[in-house]
Amino acid sequence: MNQFQKRTVYISIVALAFFLTLSILTQHWGFFLWSLLPVFIVLMTAFSPKKRQKK
Protein backbone atom coordinates (compact mmCIF):
# COMPACT_ATOMS: atom_id res chain seq x y z
CA MET A 1 0.00 0.00 0.00
CA ASN A 2 1.54 3.30 -1.03
CA GLN A 3 1.38 6.63 0.83
CA PHE A 4 -1.64 7.88 -1.15
CA GLN A 5 -3.66 4.78 -0.32
CA LYS A 6 -2.76 4.95 3.38
CA ARG A 7 -3.80 8.59 3.55
CA THR A 8 -7.07 7.80 1.77
CA VAL A 9 -7.89 5.03 4.26
CA TYR A 10 -7.15 7.31 7.23
CA ILE A 11 -9.29 10.15 5.87
CA SER A 12 -12.12 7.73 5.10
CA ILE A 13 -12.06 6.34 8.64
CA VAL A 14 -12.13 9.85 10.10
CA ALA A 15 -15.03 10.85 7.83
CA LEU A 16 -17.05 7.76 8.79
CA ALA A 17 -16.31 8.32 12.49
CA PHE A 18 -17.45 11.95 12.18
CA PHE A 19 -20.73 11.03 10.51
CA LEU A 20 -21.28 8.16 12.96
CA THR A 21 -20.80 10.54 15.89
CA LEU A 22 -23.09 13.11 14.27
CA SER A 23 -25.73 10.44 13.69
CA ILE A 24 -25.53 9.20 17.27
CA LEU A 25 -25.84 12.71 18.68
CA THR A 26 -28.73 13.79 16.47
CA GLN A 27 -30.47 10.40 16.15
CA HIS A 28 -30.75 10.99 12.38
CA TRP A 29 -29.05 7.96 10.85
CA GLY A 30 -29.30 9.40 7.36
CA PHE A 31 -26.05 11.30 7.93
CA PHE A 32 -24.10 8.08 8.44
CA LEU A 33 -25.95 6.03 5.85
CA TRP A 34 -25.54 8.65 3.10
CA SER A 35 -21.82 8.96 3.90
CA LEU A 36 -21.14 5.25 3.30
CA LEU A 37 -21.49 5.29 -0.49
CA PRO A 38 -19.17 8.26 -1.18
CA VAL A 39 -16.51 6.87 1.18
CA PHE A 40 -16.59 3.46 -0.48
CA ILE A 41 -16.40 5.06 -3.93
CA VAL A 42 -13.31 7.01 -2.86
CA LEU A 43 -11.74 3.83 -1.48
CA MET A 44 -12.50 1.92 -4.67
CA THR A 45 -10.85 4.58 -6.82
CA ALA A 46 -7.82 4.71 -4.53
CA PHE A 47 -7.28 0.96 -4.82
CA SER A 48 -8.21 0.49 -8.46
CA PRO A 49 -5.29 -0.45 -10.72
CA LYS A 50 -3.96 2.22 -13.04
CA LYS A 51 -3.62 1.70 -16.75
CA ARG A 52 -0.06 2.04 -17.89
CA GLN A 53 0.63 4.22 -20.87
CA LYS A 54 2.73 2.78 -23.65
CA LYS A 55 5.77 4.81 -24.62
Protein Blocks (a to p, Z undefined) as FASTA:
>chain_A
ZZklmmmmmmmmmmmmmmmmmmmmnopaklmmmmmmmmmmmmmmmmpccddddZZ
